[in-house]
Amino acid sequence: MSSRITKNVTRPPAIAIQVNGREVTAYEGESLATALIAAGVVRTYCNMGVCFDCLVEVENGGRSQRVRACLTAVRAGLRITVAQA
Amino acid sequence: MTAEAAVEHRDVVIVGAGPAGLGAAAVLREHGLDVTLIDEQPRAGGQILRQPPRTFTVERWLSAKIYDRVKAALQAMNERSDVDWRMSSSVLGILRPSPYRTGGRRAGHELWIQGPSGCYFLHASTVLVAAGCYERPLAFPGWTLPGVMGAGAIQGFVKSQQFVPGNRFLFVGSHPLQLVVADQLLSAGADVAGVVFTQRMRSALTALAHPQVMLQNSRQFIESARILRRLRRAGVPVKFGASILRVEGASAVERATIAMLRPDGTIDSDRTEAIDCDRVGVCHGFLASSELPRQAGASVRWREHEGGWLVDHDSWFQSSVGNLFVAGEVTGVAGADAALEKGRVAAIGMLRALGRIDARRAEQLARPFRRRLAGMQRFAQLLHDLARPPQHLADSTMTGEAILCRCESIRRDEFEQQLRENPHVVSSDAAKLLTRVGMGLCQGRMCGDNAVRTLARMRGLSAADVGPFQAQAPVKPVLLGVLAPERCS
């Protein structure tokens, strides 16, 4: 499994987001790609906005949009839909 | 007809807040120019200095000495309130100014930008594109399985996100960056299954042993030697003269097979080794992000081992398009320290072009930057020779069944079959129209390099004859819902 580094790192308090209907722990400000991989959902190839492999649907406050997970920051309450491979 | 809102005007807009963009911005601010910096990332620093999120506190962040020079450049500019930062923003195109939007202004450029709250235009007298580079993909059976990533992609997670994005990592490639990433993962407590170099140990050592190079770049060499020692102590196998052959797994990476290379660089498929791992980091060098200058009409040249399509420029880093400057890796992949100096020279060039300083003063100011740059470029040249994969490696790992175009799921044999049936197709663009290779969301960034080589080889032409995919605005896909929110909600 993947793991967040804790030595010398202070994160904000953990928050919950939803990935394909499942509740997942994440940290505000980290990238959606990080939160997804930590939840076992791997869609990243380039991690810099070039390949578009990590395109996911994000819903927040009634609006939904497709974004690159590697360039999008986690906020509380996000609901993410990732197409099944 | 309703009058459109006037487009905002800026003297200087810099695309890319990495070392080149930051170096240029610092020089321009010193001379009193207003500077706008645009970048897709949420924070400045570029890929070399992917900063942690603002919500994190990280002690001793990137403390290795190899980052000292660029870190100083970042610290000098980071979050400064006298710079107009436009982060998390993509430049979709550099256009000729529309007389309808810019109040009759015809000089300069109009930038089409997608920001966090939508799309807009910005008019600039002078534009500097310092868009950097991305990792050169190597295609092989299984490279589309979840878990295969760029080595730099893995490093981005560690540097910025403070996150180890897997359990057991194998690195395969020809670029020494993979040593640095393996080492950073080890320090973070990860399991590294191995680091595999295509080069033979002897040829690498011969190149490294050049005395002048050793002296001038001792920092990099001492660091590499230290890393090799740490990897050995941790029991991580470092292999030379081998290449990735394929990756397998039910729904994600479970196993990688590497093969020894013969002295002539061809793959010896009788001498293979299977390695259990859940992540494979591919490290075969970099491709210049030259799409934006190409879209703007700047001329390019093909340099196979220095970043593919590089933007032509004069001694002040002005491209073939007036008032469009380029710096950093888009002019030739030479590393972050060189990018910083190129950005500084380009800034002097922009000051000169804007009439802020005369030619003599410009030469005087640029001299120390140029001197440092010359030394760094000698090192970069050596690194290119050292990090060069065998001549036909990319062609041999991409077997017929391997996916060539990830976005459209097109195999190499399908691409070649169509080209054989249509011998009149001799350009990348024609091949794209015929086969859909390059038509997906990445706009050819993942397949372009391999498609160009394959087509060129089949037709007996050079890459320059075949040409790149035509870059068009928007150079990154944009949602209709973003362009016309009121009509698409």
Interface residues (C-beta under 8 A of the other chain):
Chain A: M1 S2 S3 R4 I5 N8 V9 T10 R11 P12 Y27 E28 G29 E30 S31 A33 T34 I37 A38 V42 R43 T44 Y45 C46 N47 M48 G49 V50 C51 F52 D53 L55 R63 Q65 R66 C70 L71 A73 A85
Chain B: E40 Q41 P42 Q47 P52 P53 R54 T55 F56 T57 V58 E59 R60 S88 S90 Y134 E135 P146 G147 V148 M149 G150 G152 A153 I154 G156 F157 V158 S160 Q161 Q162 F163 V164 P165 G166 N167 A188 G189 A190 S251 A252 S289 R406 C407 G440 L441 C442 R445 M446 K476 P477 L479 G481 V482 S489
